[in-house]
Amino acid sequence: MKNLVKTAMLSAALAALMLPARAQSTDDTKATKPVDVKAVPAAKKPATIDQRKENQQQRIGEGVENGSLTGGEAARLEKKEAGLNKEEQKMKSDGDFTAAERTKVQHQQNKLSRRIYHQKHDAQVRPEPRTEIGARKQAQQQRIGEGIENGSLTPGEAARLEKKEVKLNQETRAMRAENGGRLTPADKAKVHHQQNHLSRQIHHQKHDGQHR
């Protein structure tokens, strides 16, 4: 009986001594497990000038479509974009786009990006349409916005179209002011005629050979 008790105690002691070794062996296995390189995300490369240009046009187009950019704001932003594109082309015209020139363009893109954000988040928004003329105005802005986004309108084309839209809006407001806030039948006919003309221009500019 005593021999059995001693044998049991000795077995328990040996088992206790073996536990740390097994635990160490398990930890070592985990520590030396090979790292899955595919699971480690690659460092994000900074966007190129062309990629940023594309992104900024997307942001402007979205703002025109959803009304967070008015026609006037969009016209000014697109005019600046067109000017920056011309300046970049001039820099590249000699076949050498230097590091200093690249830095200058990137600085101007940063400035334009901040301006886009500010214009989209200020208090100026396109009002919801309450008349047939207002509904057509919104539809035309959405068409312009789509053209800016998909590249069928260049910044210069978009700027000119938005400038015409702003001018028509100003004329419409002036007509209303002269008649107690209402448009006469003759005024409505004139505005519809101008909207028809602008609609055809939008279609032409979106389907000509010029693309972003």
Buried (B, 14 or more C-beta within 10 A) or exposed (E): EEEEEEEEEEEEEEEEEEEEEEEEEEEEEEEEEEEEEEEEEEEEEEEEBEEBBBBBBBBBBBBBBBBBBBBBBBBBBBBBBBBBBEBBEEBEEEEEBEEEBBEBBBEBBEEBBEBBEEBBEEEEBBEEEEEEBBEBBBBBBBBBBBBBBBBBBBBBBBBBBBBBBBBBBEBBEEBBEEEEEEBEEEBBEBBEEBBEEBBEBBEEBBEEEEEB
